[in-house]
Amino acid sequence: MIGRERWMTIWKPMTAILAIFLAFYFLPLGWSRFDNALVEALALAQWYAQEHVILCLLPAFYISGAIAVFISQASVMRYLGAGANKILAYGVASVSGTILAVCSCTVLPLFAGIYRMGAGLGPAIAFLYSGPAINVLAIVLTAAVLGPSLGTARAVGAIFFSVVIGLIMAALYRNEDQARVKAQMMASFPEILRPLWQNMLYFGSLAGILVFANWAKPQEVAGLWGAIYTAKWMITAVLGALLAVVLWRWFGARWWKVAAGVLLTGVAALLFPAQPQVPFVVGLIGLTVLTSTSQNELGDWFDQSWGFARQILPLLFVGVLIAGFLLGRPGHEGLIPSTWVAVAVGGNSLLANFVASFLGAFMYFATLTEVPIVQGLVGAGMGQGPALALLLAGPALSLPNMLVIRSVLGTQKTLVFVTLVIVFATLTGWIYGAWFAV
C-alpha cells in the first residue's frame, strides 16, 4: 500500500514531468515536415474556430441544453428509451441526418443531450452515427461528383449502419443500459407544462437556425438548393426573430431584454451587410446575456448549455490539433505524407478498404468537404471500394469526436463503437468494390 501511495504521489508525477521534458528536449525542430505539421495543426484549429464554433457548435450547445431543460424525460424515454418501440426509435434516429446537416463534432452536444435525458444506448448511437452521415445535400453532391452508384451506396449504407451498429451496441450493453435508464426514471425532473405546439415552435426555430446558418454552397446555384443557399441568411434572420417572440411570449423572457437583443442584431446587420456572421454573433451574445441573467428556466437553459460546452469544447480542440498535426487540413499535408495514403488505398483489397476506413475515422471532415477530398484521392488512384469505405467512416467519426464520445460513454463503449464503424465500412467498401469491378 505504501509503495502504491508513493507511486501516486511521487513517481507518477515525476514520470509525467520527465516525459514532457524529454519530448521538448528532442523536438525535431528544423525538420521541414515536422515544422509544417505544427503549422497545419494550428491552421486547422484556427479554421475550425472560425468556421465551425460560432455557426455550428454554439447553436448545437443551446439545442442540447434546451433538450435537457424543456423536453420531458418521459417523452425521450417514450420515443428513444431502452423500452421504446424499436421500429419507431431506430427509425427516428437513423434518418435524423436528413434534417440536421451537421458534422461529426456538431452532433456531439445533441447526442449527449438525448442520451443523458434517457435515450437508450442503441437509438442514441444510431443518432450519433446518422447525424453527420445522412446529410441530403452531401448525398446529392456525392452522386453528382462521384457518380450515382456511389451516392446511392453511401445513403443506403449509412442508414443501414446506424441501425445495425445501434442494435449491436444495445445488445452488448443491454443490462447496463436498462439499469441506467431505471436510475434516471427515479430522478426528479421539473414537469413541462407548456403546450406541445409552443415547444415545437421553440425547437423548430433553434434547429432551423443551426441548419440554415450552415447551409453549404452547392455546385450549381440554380435549383432549390441554390435558392436556399442564396436566401440562407434571410431565413436564419426570420427564424431568429421567431425565437425572440417565442422566448418573450411563452418562456418568461423580459420584453426589454429581447427588444435590446433584436435591435442590436438588426443594427449589426445594417452596418455589416456583407458579413452576416457579425449579426449572427451579436444575436448569440444577446441570447447568452438574456439566458445567463435570468433566474427562471431560461437560466437553467444557460447552465445546461454551458455545461455541455465546458465538457466538449476543450476535448474538441485537443483532437483538432492532433488531427491537423498528423493529417493536415483538406488539401494540405501533415506529418503523414498524402502519397502514403494514396498508395495505401489503391485497388480493392481488404487492407486498402481498412486503411481508408481507419484514416477516415481519425480525420476531421467538415460537412461536404469529404466529397472533394475523395474525388482527389480517386484521381490519385483510390479504388471505388475504399472511396465508399472512407465516405461511410469519415463524416461520422473523427479524433475530436472520439475524445468527446469517451467522456460521455466511457472508454470501452467508445472503442466498441469506433471498431464497429471501421469494420462495417471496411467490409461494405470491399463488397462494393468487388461488385463495381464486375
PyMOL commands that set and color helices and strands:
alter all, ss='L'
color gray80, all
select helices_A, chain A and resi 2-25+32-70+73-80+86-94+96-98+107-116+121-133+136-146+148-172+174-186+196-213+223-230+232-250+255-271+277-292+297-327+338-344+350-362+370-379+384-393+399-409+411-437
alter helices_A, ss='H'
color red, helices_A
deselect
rebuild
show_as cartoon
